Each structure stands twice: as C-alpha cells, then as structure tokens.
Amino acid sequence: MGRKNVGEMVVVLVTLLHIWLVCVTASSLGNINNYEEHLRRNLLANGLGKTPPMGWNSWNHFSCQIDEKIIRQTADALVSTGLSKLGYTYVNIDDCWAELNRDNKGNLVGKKSTFPSGIKALADYVHSKGLKLGIYSDAGYFTCSKKMPGSLGHEFQDAKTFASWGIDYLKYDNCNNDGSNSTVRYPVMTRALAKAGRPIFFSLCEWGQMYPALWGAKVGNSWRTTNDINDSWESMISRADLNEVYAEHARPGGWNDPDMLEVGNGGMTKNEYIVHFSLWAISKAPLLLGCDVRNVTKETMEIVSNKEVIAVNQDLLGVQAKKVRMEGDAEIWAGPLSGYRVAVVFLNRGPQKHIDITANWNDIGIPPKTVVQARDLWEHKTLKTPFVNKLRATVESHACKMYVLKPVA
Ligand code: GLA
C-alpha cells in the first residue's frame, strides 16, 4: 500500500471515530432527555441552590490529611470569623473520610482512626453551629485517592446513609468507574438522593468530560466544567476561561463550577486572589473556600468577606457573566443583576504594568445615553461623576477592577 493510501485510511478512521464519539455522546444525552420526558422536568427538583452554594471544602488545603477535629475546628472558625454570617455555611468533607471496607451490611463507615465519633456526630455538631455538612463520594468503585470506596452500585444504600446522618451536600466524583458514561452513572445517584428523604445539594464532579453544562441542571445543583484547579495564576485563569463558555447554562438551581477557591493558600499575589474571587463571584460559581479557615489571615479575610462582591454572586437574577470584550490581555466580563444593574470586571491578564480599559454601554447591555452610577466594589466607593455611554479604568498587571453599574436616569 502506498503512503498516500495509508494517509487516506488514517483520515477515514479518524473521521469514523469522531462520528462514533458524537453518536455515543448524543445517545447518552438522549437517555437523560427521554427519562426526563417520562418523569418530570428535573430529576432532582430538591429546591436547593437558588443561589450558588457558599462554604468550605477540605481538599485544596488538606488533601487526604483530614480528621474530625479539623472539620469541627473549621466549623467553629467559620462562625468566630463571621464568615458564616456572610453566607459561608457548607462545611464540606472531601475524599478520604471513610474506611476502605464497607461494614458487614455494605454500609459506608467513617474512618475509625480519623473520624472516631462517626459522621452523624459530626453532622450534629455542625448543625448545632447553624451550619450544614457536606460529604464526598464517587460514581465509581473507588474514590480518586483509592483510599475509600465509591458509590457505583451502592447508590440507593449510600444516599440513604447520607440522609440518615443528616448530610446536606454531596460532591460526587468520577474516578475508577466502569467505563460507562457519566450521563448514565450520575442520574442514578440523583434518583437515589430524591428517594432518600432529605434535600441534599448534589454537586456533580465529572470535570466537564461529557459537557455536563448541557444536562447537569436536570441531574444536579452544580457541575464541574474543568479538571482540578491548583494554587497558581495560570491554573486559576484557565479554569475561569473554560467555565465561561458555558455561561448560558447556569441558572438558579444549577450552576457551572470551575472548582473550589484557592484564596489564602499562598500561591498567588493579593491582586491575583482578588481576580480569582471577582471572576468566581461574577461567574456565579460556588464560593467554596479552600484555605485553612482556622488560621485565616487579615488579607484573605479582606478578600473573601467582601460583602459587595458576595452580593454579586448571590444576586437573585442568577445570570452568569460573559466576556463581552477582549483586546489582547484586556478583558471585560459583564452580566446583568436584578434591578437593571450590571456587574462588570475589567481584567488585565498580561504582564503590561497598566492597561486602560473602556467599557461601552453597548458592550455590557446598557441602553445608549443611559446615565449610570458606578460603585467600585474593591475600593468600596461610589465614583463621583455619573457616567454616560462608557466607563474607563486603568488596571494593573494580573489585577482587576470590579463595578456594579446602576442606571440613574
Ligand atoms: C478529584 C476531584 C477533586 C478532589 C479529588 C479527591 O481530583 O476533582 O476536587 O475531590 O478528586 O481525591
């Protein structure tokens, strides 16, 4: 066979593979749609997540090194720092909380050496502080750490266990599965949770593999759109980008999730963490702190307790912002808020010391000639002049400005 023929065959094979992949995706999405038509609009319908969830998760800071003391002390710290009053109420335990073996009835059990009082006691404690407890499992045979079992094949039993313990939030990972599509495995847990008798926020952690933005709202309350974040500018900003393309799919009850916050973990500058928090807030992402709240610094507190930025995230309109203008390293992200207001982030994502960025009303969805009052959310100042047609700002390298614009005439 000549070189050309081999080349042509490779092209044909790649095309066939592509067609097959598209068909497989379409048919499994079809499964969900058919299922939904026969039953109800939303498999889950648990009424949760009307605004993006806020709280803390153990993974980004502690990885597998967790125990009940850390979880209790974190709950205490969320209250004593005042963070819980600002809305950070979910205390979420990630991977590594369970024994590798189920008990003789097939139930998951908390790891004796690190969670000796059991998860139910922890839930009672967290509830006594006015907070909620989240837990973690996996739509596979083992979780990603392989240190505990997953829930594949045990969905109904595990959902019942979680409900009996008083769990309020389930993060459901995608490791070590049987090779079937997430569109098949995740709805099983959705049905199990719906049957378990307790409203449990359902967070799909399938890393964006099968485009969960397209089906997640029928199955869960949030869905990861990317693989894992790490505590660096590049990782953070690329997760924000990947998540942005799905903006239209976010809505009250179901949110795009670009992964948990790294603010306070030490890998970025203060300005970079401000960008991180601003982009997550305007993108209506879950605001799950990933630092050690027990030892939170003044600087971190200043960022994560910015009430005005949190209010953008928690606005009841629930519309995720989009990039509306990109010029080199200068970007404008904007999205509507209730009361005809608009939230805007001006971002300098490059090395240039200062960039002048101008938002025209046209770009950000404000009718021309509207007179607008601009509130700077990081300076906590209402700018003196009302603005007509545009707003201009100078933004430092790896930094942003964030405003709420309110029409006044
Ligand atoms: C995956 C998830 C992470 C974390 C780890 C735990 O990588 O995406 O968020 O839960 O597993 O092992």
Residues whose N, C-alpha, C, O or C-beta is under 5 A from the ligand:
A	BS01	GLA	W59 D94 D95 C144 S145 D228
